[in-house]
Amino acid sequence: MKGICLAVLLTLCQSIHAQKEYTLSGFVKDAGSGEALYGVDVIVGPSNGTTTNEYGFYSITVPVGTYTLSIGYLGFTTITTEINLDQDIKRDFELTEQTNELDEVVVTLKSLKRTADVQSTEMSVVALKAQTIQKLPAILGEPDVLKSIQLLPGVSSVNEAANGFNVRGGSADQNLVLLDEGIIYNASHLFGFFSVFNTNAVSDVKLYKGGIPSLYGGRLSSVLDIKQREGNSKEFKGLAGIGLISGNVLVEGPINKKGRDKGKGSYMVAGRRSWLDLFTFLSSEFNDTKLFFYDLNLKANYSLNENNRLYLSGYFGRDNFEIDELLGTIWGNASGTLRWTSLFNEKLFFQTSAVYSSYDYNLDNLRSGSEFRWQSNITNFNLKPRLTWYINGNNTLRLGGEGTYYNFKPGEISPLNDSPINPETFREKFALESGAYLDFEQKLSEKISLRYGVRWSNFQRLGREEINQYANGAPLTYNPTFDQYERNQVIGKEVFGSGDVIESYNGLEPRFSARYLINDGNSLKLSYNRMYQYLHLISNTTSATPLDVWAPSGPFLKPQYSDQVALGYFRSFKDNAYDFNLEVYYKDLNDVTDFVDGADLLFTETIETETVQGEGRAYGMEFQLNKNKGNLTGWLSYTLARSESRILGINRNEWYPTNSDQTHEINLVGLYRWNERWDLSANFVFGSGRPVTYPSGRYEQNGLVVADYSDRNGNRLPTYHRLDVGATLNPKKGKKGKWIFSIANLYNRLNASSIFFREVGEVNGVETATGQTEAIKLSFFGIVPSVTYQFKF
């Protein structure tokens, strides 16, 4: 902290003695819609440059003089003009979208003179535009944010129908997923077949795998920051799509528009719904089954005056799955963000956000005579003030704070249909997480740039709650003789009143990134970050499910923390037509959580008696080659990685692979602009098998056959591979409709999602105990063709 403050003071002193400088600032927007453009390159002269922030604002300070100014952005016509800086100037720009160039499909954001990957201090960061995601082959006809990022190095999923994603060996709960700053706790619809993000409503997607800036905290592995579209401030427009599985519609337009001027604000509303449930009557096998999802996105903004603006964002989504007279479940997310931005002057940009997020689920047991409903919920309220100070052309300071209040409702059981089930409510849990940070971006010379900072975090587990007191001071004791944990006796309870601090934790999280520019096309980068995570997703399944339980750190569950270091080489060549990057990383994890053998997590009040903590490690190499220009664009990536845990009492106290461990992964993505009407795409995915635990033997007990397990995750599923292809037929001039075709899993590979063993087989069509063990492979789908018609209005 002292080092950062000293650096800022030195920078100020240098600025005082430097030659006279002036600041050019303003906003860059889309000329067609009036929406702010994020990440636009603003280059003044031969060597001074910056990019716009998420609100389209830029500020750059350079010595007095006359310069050539270039404003450039992917897919838009570049503006080049001459500007005389003899005073502070505020100037806004509007960029016109290119519509007639065949090579407009570019994989990553590129600067005008060097690739952004080479020049930026950022590493282990990937940005994708919604337009790129929409051009990729769509499984079940729905372009998908999560499926798209899984085509990047270091990002994977345990299977094609898994909730969430894994980054550099981390578990699904170690990813901070933000939608307009609102936390999304479960990012999947239909058990993982779709994500909750409607691509039509999304403008930008940014994934941090490492080198995470200090303004983010609360998760160990990654940050997925997704921003929704602002809406068209110039005219009313609409977009609708009809597919085999789902349909969607989006409307947008100006607020308080007068005459030919653009509105003082804009709005965007988008909705989706799947309709598989409308056709279950066609099959007697699914006649009593209900399975669908829907979601709603909205965003509005309004300009109070030239320097102040209000934003309102919201998301609401639900899934519904029901098998008549057996079970039913409903789950979903809700979030809302109210944001105020203020431009104090040409160098100070302030924003503050109030955020609400919630995730809940209901599980109904509909078996006759034992009907009951299980309800669970996690809710948080968040306040985030943030200030950005553009000190001069070489130095930018960001500072802010964050406070989050949590309410955990782990479970409530209530009887249905007058069943004899006794109602029960598990104890609510409360917590307060606070943070403050400094982030300093500094250009020391043409070759060396730094970004460094620190985050301080505090987590307080709060009452109203009764905490069990255990013999020996812990809920479990490890017995080395039998190599197993034994529960300790509850000897009392400690009662905490409302607002009392049950347990408090502090974390100091330094962050650092450095770039050394070898020449215009080559650079080396180094990054380090420490992260603390105070929330735990309690699960003993390979993939997280909608019914998993979130638990806060407390007396018996310590916060997890990790240290990650990464080294990378970045190169562009042939006039930026190609570029590649190579990164190696090592991540050390502490107090990671896993379940004890035989754990029962769903209906358990005392989670601490089912879980234990230990150490983890993840390390690997990631390579990506991009082709950025021409009719054919795309990328090839390869990941070599390991992810392991070592916890006392598990796997004979030896290292074992985590559920997200995958040794090899290859992704090949191609986007081809055949002509002005046809866009073609394909992606091929290859991955080595995921860890699983197979029984090593069996024995009989009281007439029952019981499986015996040895090494945890000591076996592997078969190799995974799949080819998807897609084609888009764009409309003729004057028309507004287009057709989107895709075939997922073109050669019908039945990839194993899991393999389980049973002692029951079919004899004359009847399930019968055979006494023989057989392995059963579960595959979710083979070849899946789809077609979608999308039109504008």
Beta strands, then each sheet from edge to edge (+ up, - down):
strand 1: 21-30
strand 2: 41-44
strand 3: 48-51
strand 4: 57-63
strand 5: 65-72
strand 6: 79-85
strand 7: 89-90
strand 8: 93-95
strand 9: 125-129
strand 10: 155-156
strand 11: 166-167
strand 12: 175-179
strand 13: 182-183
strand 14: 188-189
strand 15: 194-195
strand 16: 202-208
strand 17: 222-228
strand 18: 237-243
strand 19: 246-255
strand 20: 265-274
strand 21: 289-303
strand 22: 308-323
strand 23: 327-343
strand 24: 348-365
strand 25: 372-392
strand 26: 395-415
strand 27: 424-425
strand 28: 429-443
strand 29: 448-462
strand 30: 465-470
strand 31: 476-479
strand 32: 484-487
strand 33: 490-496
strand 34: 501-519
strand 35: 522-533
strand 36: 535-538
strand 37: 549-552
strand 38: 560-573
strand 39: 578-595
strand 40: 611-627
strand 41: 632-646
strand 42: 656-657
strand 43: 664-673
strand 44: 678-687
strand 45: 691-692
strand 46: 695-701
strand 47: 704-709
strand 48: 715-716
strand 49: 720-729
strand 50: 737-744
strand 51: 754-763
strand 52: 766-778
strand 53: 784-792
sheet 1: 4+ 1- 7-
sheet 2: 4+ 1- 8-
sheet 3: 3+ 2- 5+ 6-
sheet 4: 9+ 16- 17+ 12+ 13-
sheet 5: 10+ 11-
sheet 6: 14+ 15-
sheet 7: 27+ 26- 25+ 24- 23+ 22- 21+ 20- 19+ 18- 53+ 50- 49+ 44- 43+ 41- 40+ 39- 38+ 35- 34+ 29- 28+
sheet 8: 27+ 26- 25+ 24- 23+ 22- 21+ 20- 19+ 18- 53+ 50- 49+ 44- 43+ 41- 42+
sheet 9: 30+ 33-
sheet 10: 31+ 32-
sheet 11: 36+ 37-
sheet 12: 45+ 48-
sheet 13: 46+ 47-
sheet 14: 51+ 52-
end
